Structure formats: structure tokens, C-alpha cells
Amino acid sequence: MLLKDEVEMLRRITLFSGLPPAKLKLLAFTSDRVMYSAGESLFHQGDIGDAAYVILSGRADVLVTTPTGQLKVAEVEQNSIVGEIAILCNTPRTATVKTSTALEALRIRKEDFLKLLADFPEMAVEIMRVLADRLSQTTSELTEARSRAQRAEA
């Protein structure tokens, strides 16, 4: 894929859609293109957050380790970003991301991602929207699961 194609892919990500073309080109140039086969992990729960990943093609499962084993909590696919929480919160990875198909991604190093946020504060607002949507969905799913558990106990 050519640099201009990577720039176009980045433009499709809501988070990056408002960035000027020159900044998208720089981001694409400084990012690493990585490829995974089905069943490989991008990162593991507990790892240090050193990069975010923009999914260019393919799908991956977001898995959380529980006392009863791994639980799939989400799926990521083309035109999505994953791994940004550990960068933003400066905490270990909150989940494992494992490919369910062959996957191609741009790996954006932590330093580059944070520099982009400093240069373009409007990106921070979009990240807050994405994270708020995820939190809302998680809260809804948790409420539903608790309700099912209470009905099963009764």
C-alpha cells in the first residue's frame, strides 16, 4: 500500500478525519505497518501500552481475562482504533486483542500519538466521545447481565 493510500485510510477514521493532509501524511509515514495471521495477538492484557493500532483490514477480538477464562467483550474491524486507552491513561493494557482473521494495521507509537493530541486538541474531544460510547455500551451490557443473573437466582 502506498503512503497516499495509508493517508486515505487514516482519513476514514473518525478520530483523524479532521486532521490536515500534511499531518495525516506525517502520521502515516511515522507509523509502522504490521500484519498478523488469524489467531495472533496484537498485545496482551497487562502489557505496557506503547502503541495504538489503526485497523486497515481484518478483524480482532477484544478479550478480558476473568477467573473463569477469557471473555470476549468486543470486536474491532477495519477503520477502528484499538490500544489507545493504555496510552492515554498510562496504565497496563486493559485487554488482550487477538486476531480472528488475517489483519493489517498501522502501529502508532505512544510518543507520536501523544504529540498528535497536543498539536490537535480537537482529537482529544473525539477520543472522549469514543471512550464515552464504549463506557455507555459496557454499562448497558453490565446492567443487562446483572439483571439476567438476578432473574436466574429468583
Disulfide bonds with the S-S distance in Angstrom:
none
